[in-house]
Amino acid sequence: MKAVIQRSEGASVTVEGSTTGAIEHGLVVLLGVTHDDDEEDADYLANKLVHLRIFDDENGKMNKSLQDEAGKVLSISQFTLYADTRKGRRPNYLNAAKPDQANELYQYFNQQVQQHGIEVETGQFGGMMQVQLTNSGPVTIILDSHDK
């Protein structure tokens, strides 16, 4: 399971002109699921995400976590994180999990983040989404549960 996280001072996702999720301060999470991912991978990423110290303290050092900041999460499913671009010019997505498995783990991940007391807003699984964000810093970090 992969997550691209971006520290944000405002973000939203719309589907067909309707906002499905929005946050003011927190993290935008683009989450990809592959075939061999399971709940243990989602647990690892959720725990890492809420405790990762990437918010500035009073001295401007990245010493505060999402929990410390009472930040929110805008979670967006993103199968393209598992694109394979080694051959040709068109990516293939054979490494991405099938939609049923991916959606189940995406929902489970969001629930695990909420279990840590973090409010989670979402996009629409499988939908064509427009994402807007103000990346603060900018800070962008990639987490991979296979690196644990």
Accessible surface in RSA format (square Angstrom, percent):
REM  Atomic radii and reference values for relative SASA: ProtOr
REM  Chains: A
REM  Algorithm: Lee & Richards
REM  Probe-radius: 1.40
REM  Slices: 20
REM RES _ NUM      All-atoms   Total-Side   Main-Chain    Non-polar    All polar
REM                ABS   REL    ABS   REL    ABS   REL    ABS   REL    ABS   REL
RES MET A   1     0.00   0.0   0.00   0.0   0.00   0.0   0.00   0.0   0.00   0.0
RES LYS A   2    59.14  28.9  59.14  36.3   0.00   0.0  20.77  18.7  38.37  40.9
RES ALA A   3     1.40   1.3   1.40   2.2   0.00   0.0   1.40   2.0   0.00   0.0
RES VAL A   4    22.60  14.9  22.51  20.4   0.08   0.2  22.51  19.6   0.08   0.2
RES ILE A   5     0.72   0.4   0.27   0.2   0.46   1.1   0.27   0.2   0.46   1.2
RES GLN A   6    34.04  19.0  33.94  24.8   0.10   0.2   0.43   0.9  33.61  25.5
RES ARG A   7    19.01   8.0  18.88   9.6   0.13   0.3   3.54   4.8  15.47   9.4
RES SER A   8     0.00   0.0   0.00   0.0   0.00   0.0   0.00   0.0   0.00   0.0
RES GLU A   9    91.22  52.4  70.22  53.1  21.00  50.0  34.84  67.4  56.39  46.0
RES GLY A  10    20.23  25.0   0.00   N/A  20.23  25.0  18.34  50.3   1.90   4.3
RES ALA A  11     8.78   8.1   0.00   0.0   8.78  20.0   4.13   5.8   4.64  12.3
RES SER A  12    27.26  23.0  26.92  35.9   0.34   0.8  13.96  29.7  13.30  18.6
RES VAL A  13     0.10   0.1   0.00   0.0   0.10   0.2   0.10   0.1   0.00   0.0
RES THR A  14    35.23  25.1  35.23  35.7   0.00   0.0  25.38  34.1   9.85  14.9
RES VAL A  15    13.71   9.0  10.37   9.4   3.33   8.0  10.37   9.0   3.33   9.0
RES GLU A  16   168.03  96.5 128.15  96.9  39.88  95.0  59.54 115.2 108.48  88.6
RES GLY A  17    75.15  92.7   0.00   N/A  75.15  92.7  37.32 102.4  37.83  84.7
RES SER A  18    70.46  59.5  65.45  87.3   5.01  11.5  34.22  72.9  36.24  50.8
RES THR A  19    85.49  60.8  54.70  55.5  30.79  73.4  30.12  40.5  55.37  83.7
RES THR A  20    54.97  39.1  26.60  27.0  28.37  67.6  34.30  46.1  20.67  31.2
RES GLY A  21     2.37   2.9   0.00   N/A   2.37   2.9   2.31   6.3   0.06   0.1
RES ALA A  22    48.92  45.0  35.93  55.4  12.99  29.5  36.11  50.9  12.81  33.9
RES ILE A  23     9.47   5.4   0.00   0.0   9.47  22.8   4.00   2.9   5.47  14.8
RES GLU A  24   143.38  82.3 140.72 106.5   2.66   6.3  54.20 104.8  89.17  72.8
RES HIS A  25    54.08  29.6  51.03  35.5   3.05   7.8  47.51  49.0   6.58   7.7
RES GLY A  26     0.00   0.0   0.00   N/A   0.00   0.0   0.00   0.0   0.00   0.0
RES LEU A  27     0.57   0.3   0.57   0.4   0.00   0.0   0.57   0.4   0.00   0.0
RES VAL A  28     0.65   0.4   0.65   0.6   0.00   0.0   0.65   0.6   0.00   0.0
RES VAL A  29     0.00   0.0   0.00   0.0   0.00   0.0   0.00   0.0   0.00   0.0
RES LEU A  30    36.12  20.1  36.12  25.8   0.00   0.0  36.12  25.4   0.00   0.0
RES LEU A  31     1.44   0.8   0.00   0.0   1.44   3.6   0.00   0.0   1.44   3.9
RES GLY A  32     0.76   0.9   0.00   N/A   0.76   0.9   0.76   2.1   0.00   0.0
RES VAL A  33     7.08   4.7   3.29   3.0   3.79   9.1   3.29   2.9   3.79  10.3
RES THR A  34    13.88   9.9  13.88  14.1   0.00   0.0   4.72   6.3   9.17  13.9
RES HIS A  35    89.74  49.0  75.32  52.4  14.42  36.9  60.46  62.3  29.28  34.1
RES ASP A  36   104.80  73.4  79.82  79.5  24.97  59.1  46.96 110.5  57.83  57.7
RES ASP A  37     6.99   4.9   0.00   0.0   6.99  16.5   0.00   0.0   6.99   7.0
RES ASP A  38    73.35  51.4  70.55  70.2   2.80   6.6  32.30  76.0  41.05  40.9
RES GLU A  39    88.54  50.8  87.37  66.1   1.17   2.8  24.86  48.1  63.68  52.0
RES GLU A  40   110.19  63.3 104.29  78.9   5.90  14.1  36.98  71.5  73.21  59.8
RES ASP A  41     8.24   5.8   8.24   8.2   0.00   0.0   0.00   0.0   8.24   8.2
RES ALA A  42     0.00   0.0   0.00   0.0   0.00   0.0   0.00   0.0   0.00   0.0
RES ASP A  43    55.43  38.8  50.70  50.5   4.73  11.2  25.79  60.7  29.64  29.6
RES TYR A  44    61.41  28.7  53.09  30.2   8.33  21.7  46.21  34.7  15.20  18.7
RES LEU A  45     0.45   0.3   0.45   0.3   0.00   0.0   0.45   0.3   0.00   0.0
RES ALA A  46     0.86   0.8   0.86   1.3   0.00   0.0   0.86   1.2   0.00   0.0
RES ASN A  47    73.26  50.5  73.20  70.7   0.07   0.2  12.88  31.0  60.39  58.4
RES LYS A  48    80.04  39.0  77.06  47.3   2.98   7.1  26.57  23.9  53.46  56.9
RES LEU A  49     1.25   0.7   1.04   0.7   0.21   0.5   1.04   0.7   0.21   0.6
RES VAL A  50     0.00   0.0   0.00   0.0   0.00   0.0   0.00   0.0   0.00   0.0
RES HIS A  51    86.56  47.3  75.01  52.1  11.55  29.5  57.45  59.2  29.11  33.9
RES LEU A  52    39.56  22.0  35.12  25.1   4.45  11.2  38.76  27.2   0.81   2.2
RES ARG A  53   147.44  61.9 133.05  67.8  14.39  34.3  34.90  47.7 112.54  68.2
RES ILE A  54     7.81   4.4   7.81   5.8   0.00   0.0   7.81   5.6   0.00   0.0
RES PHE A  55     4.89   2.4   4.85   3.0   0.04   0.1   4.89   3.0   0.00   0.0
RES ASP A  56    69.52  48.7  54.53  54.3  15.00  35.5  16.61  39.1  52.91  52.8
RES ASP A  57    23.34  16.4  13.43  13.4   9.91  23.4   6.58  15.5  16.76  16.7
RES GLU A  58   150.21  86.2 105.90  80.1  44.31 105.5  71.29 137.9  78.93  64.4
RES ASN A  59   113.82  78.5  83.24  80.4  30.58  73.6  22.76  54.8  91.06  88.0
RES GLY A  60    52.23  64.4   0.00   N/A  52.23  64.4  26.07  71.5  26.16  58.6
RES LYS A  61   131.36  64.1 128.33  78.7   3.03   7.2  75.22  67.7  56.14  59.8
RES MET A  62    97.55  50.5  78.81  52.2  18.74  44.6  78.43  66.7  19.12  25.3
RES ASN A  63    61.68  42.5  52.28  50.5   9.40  22.6  13.88  33.4  47.80  46.2
RES LYS A  64    68.31  33.3  68.31  41.9   0.00   0.0  24.76  22.3  43.54  46.4
RES SER A  65     6.64   5.6   6.64   8.9   0.00   0.0   3.35   7.1   3.29   4.6
RES LEU A  66     0.29   0.2   0.25   0.2   0.04   0.1   0.25   0.2   0.04   0.1
RES GLN A  67    70.13  39.2  51.43  37.6  18.70  44.5  16.85  35.9  53.28  40.4
RES ASP A  68    93.06  65.2  58.03  57.8  35.03  82.8  17.94  42.2  75.11  74.9
RES GLU A  69    48.45  27.8  29.97  22.7  18.48  44.0   4.69   9.1  43.76  35.7
RES ALA A  70    86.80  79.8  59.00  91.1  27.79  63.2  66.81  94.1  19.99  53.0
RES GLY A  71     3.60   4.4   0.00   N/A   3.60   4.4   0.52   1.4   3.08   6.9
RES LYS A  72    75.86  37.0  75.86  46.5   0.00   0.0  30.90  27.8  44.97  47.9
RES VAL A  73     0.19   0.1   0.19   0.2   0.00   0.0   0.19   0.2   0.00   0.0
RES LEU A  74     0.00   0.0   0.00   0.0   0.00   0.0   0.00   0.0   0.00   0.0
RES SER A  75     0.00   0.0   0.00   0.0   0.00   0.0   0.00   0.0   0.00   0.0
RES ILE A  76     3.35   1.9   3.35   2.5   0.00   0.0   3.35   2.4   0.00   0.0
RES SER A  77    21.82  18.4  12.74  17.0   9.08  20.9   1.93   4.1  19.89  27.9
RES GLN A  78    53.26  29.8  49.37  36.1   3.90   9.3   4.69  10.0  48.57  36.8
RES PHE A  79   113.24  56.7 109.78  68.0   3.46   9.0 111.86  67.8   1.38   3.9
RES THR A  80    52.75  37.5  43.52  44.1   9.23  22.0  37.01  49.7  15.73  23.8
RES LEU A  81    41.08  22.9  26.56  19.0  14.51  36.5  29.91  21.0  11.17  30.1
RES TYR A  82    18.41   8.6  15.65   8.9   2.76   7.2  17.84  13.4   0.57   0.7
RES ALA A  83    38.09  35.0  13.89  21.4  24.20  55.1  13.89  19.6  24.20  64.1
RES ASP A  84    24.33  17.0  17.77  17.7   6.56  15.5   7.96  18.7  16.38  16.3
RES THR A  85    93.62  66.6  75.78  76.8  17.84  42.5  44.23  59.4  49.39  74.7
RES ARG A  86   204.59  85.9 165.99  84.6  38.60  91.9  83.26 113.8 121.33  73.5
RES LYS A  87   179.28  87.5 166.84 102.4  12.44  29.6 113.72 102.4  65.56  69.8
RES GLY A  88    70.74  87.2   0.00   N/A  70.74  87.2  39.42 108.2  31.32  70.1
RES ARG A  89   240.75 101.1 202.61 103.3  38.14  90.8  84.35 115.3 156.39  94.8
RES ARG A  90   207.70  87.2 191.85  97.8  15.85  37.7  70.74  96.7 136.96  83.0
RES PRO A  91    45.78  33.4  39.30  35.8   6.49  23.6  39.30  32.4   6.49  40.3
RES ASN A  92    61.68  42.5  58.01  56.1   3.67   8.8  29.25  70.4  32.43  31.3
RES TYR A  93    82.34  38.4  69.44  39.5  12.91  33.6  48.84  36.7  33.51  41.3
RES LEU A  94   137.70  76.7 127.30  91.1  10.40  26.1 131.04  92.0   6.67  17.9
RES ASN A  95    66.97  46.2  66.77  64.5   0.20   0.5   7.04  16.9  59.93  57.9
RES ALA A  96    11.13  10.2   5.03   7.8   6.10  13.9   5.03   7.1   6.10  16.2
RES ALA A  97     9.06   8.3   0.00   0.0   9.06  20.6   0.00   0.0   9.06  24.0
RES LYS A  98   143.21  69.9 141.88  87.1   1.33   3.2  91.14  82.0  52.07  55.5
RES PRO A  99    89.15  65.0  86.58  78.9   2.56   9.3  88.88  73.4   0.26   1.6
RES ASP A 100   126.14  88.4 117.14 116.6   9.00  21.3  39.58  93.1  86.56  86.3
RES GLN A 101    56.85  31.8  50.06  36.6   6.80  16.2  35.67  75.9  21.19  16.1
RES ALA A 102    10.62   9.8  10.60  16.4   0.02   0.0  10.60  14.9   0.02   0.1
RES ASN A 103    50.55  34.9  50.55  48.8   0.00   0.0   3.51   8.5  47.03  45.5
RES GLU A 104   120.27  69.0 110.33  83.5   9.93  23.7  40.67  78.7  79.60  65.0
RES LEU A 105     9.37   5.2   9.37   6.7   0.00   0.0   9.37   6.6   0.00   0.0
RES TYR A 106     3.29   1.5   3.29   1.9   0.00   0.0   2.59   1.9   0.70   0.9
RES GLN A 107    77.68  43.4  77.28  56.5   0.41   1.0  28.04  59.7  49.64  37.6
RES TYR A 108    44.19  20.6  42.87  24.4   1.33   3.5  29.78  22.4  14.41  17.8
RES PHE A 109     0.86   0.4   0.86   0.5   0.00   0.0   0.86   0.5   0.00   0.0
RES ASN A 110     7.67   5.3   7.67   7.4   0.00   0.0   7.24  17.4   0.43   0.4
RES GLN A 111    95.97  53.7  95.43  69.7   0.54   1.3  26.38  56.2  69.59  52.8
RES GLN A 112    42.56  23.8  42.48  31.0   0.08   0.2   0.72   1.5  41.84  31.7
RES VAL A 113     0.25   0.2   0.25   0.2   0.00   0.0   0.25   0.2   0.00   0.0
RES GLN A 114    88.90  49.7  75.72  55.3  13.18  31.4  20.46  43.5  68.44  51.9
RES GLN A 115   143.04  80.0 108.15  79.0  34.88  83.1  24.95  53.1 118.09  89.6
RES HIS A 116    55.43  30.3  42.24  29.4  13.20  33.8  27.26  28.1  28.18  32.8
RES GLY A 117    69.17  85.3   0.00   N/A  69.17  85.3  37.37 102.5  31.80  71.2
RES ILE A 118     8.43   4.8   4.91   3.7   3.52   8.5   6.46   4.7   1.98   5.4
RES GLU A 119    86.07  49.4  74.06  56.0  12.00  28.6  38.98  75.4  47.09  38.4
RES VAL A 120    16.91  11.1   1.01   0.9  15.91  38.3   1.01   0.9  15.91  43.1
RES GLU A 121    49.56  28.5  46.38  35.1   3.17   7.6   4.99   9.7  44.57  36.4
RES THR A 122    42.90  30.5  40.85  41.4   2.04   4.9  16.69  22.4  26.20  39.6
RES GLY A 123     9.06  11.2   0.00   N/A   9.06  11.2   0.56   1.5   8.49  19.0
RES GLN A 124    86.79  48.5  82.33  60.2   4.46  10.6  28.29  60.2  58.50  44.4
RES PHE A 125    57.49  28.8  36.71  22.7  20.78  54.1  37.08  22.5  20.40  58.4
RES GLY A 126    74.26  91.6   0.00   N/A  74.26  91.6  36.38  99.8  37.87  84.8
RES GLY A 127    20.41  25.2   0.00   N/A  20.41  25.2   9.19  25.2  11.22  25.1
RES MET A 128   158.64  82.2 145.93  96.6  12.71  30.3 123.56 105.1  35.07  46.5
RES MET A 129    38.83  20.1  16.17  10.7  22.66  54.0  16.17  13.8  22.66  30.0
RES GLN A 130    92.51  51.7  87.22  63.7   5.29  12.6  56.40 120.1  36.11  27.4
RES VAL A 131    58.36  38.4  27.79  25.2  30.58  73.7  27.79  24.1  30.58  82.9
RES GLN A 132   130.76  73.1 126.04  92.1   4.71  11.2  40.04  85.2  90.72  68.8
RES LEU A 133    63.22  35.2  28.89  20.7  34.32  86.3  32.09  22.5  31.13  83.8
RES THR A 134    85.21  60.6  80.95  82.1   4.26  10.2  51.76  69.5  33.46  50.6
RES ASN A 135    42.63  29.4  22.04  21.3  20.59  49.6  16.65  40.1  25.98  25.1
RES SER A 136    24.36  20.6  17.91  23.9   6.45  14.9   6.82  14.5  17.54  24.6
RES GLY A 137    60.14  74.2   0.00   N/A  60.14  74.2  16.47  45.2  43.67  97.8
RES PRO A 138   110.95  80.9  89.39  81.5  21.57  78.4  89.40  73.8  21.56 134.0
RES VAL A 139    16.56  10.9  13.31  12.0   3.26   7.8  16.56  14.4   0.00   0.0
RES THR A 140    70.62  50.2  40.80  41.4  29.82  71.1  34.97  47.0  35.65  53.9
RES ILE A 141    52.86  30.1  49.10  36.6   3.76   9.1  52.86  38.1   0.00   0.0
RES ILE A 142   122.20  69.5  97.24  72.4  24.96  60.2  97.24  70.0  24.96  67.7
RES LEU A 143    17.65   9.8  15.59  11.2   2.05   5.2  17.65  12.4   0.00   0.0
RES ASP A 144    29.53  20.7  24.28  24.2   5.25  12.4   4.82  11.4  24.70  24.6
RES SER A 145     0.01   0.0   0.00   0.0   0.01   0.0   0.00   0.0   0.01   0.0
RES HIS A 146    94.66  51.7  62.48  43.4  32.19  82.3  47.33  48.8  47.33  55.1
RES ASP A 147   115.53  80.9  82.52  82.1  33.01  78.1  31.20  73.4  84.33  84.1
RES LYS A 148   114.33  55.8  54.09  33.2  60.24 143.4  74.99  67.5  39.34  41.9
END  Absolute sums over single chains surface
CHAIN  1 A     8264.4       6542.2       1722.2       3962.4       4302.0
END  Absolute sums over all chains
TOTAL          8264.4       6542.2       1722.2       3962.4       4302.0
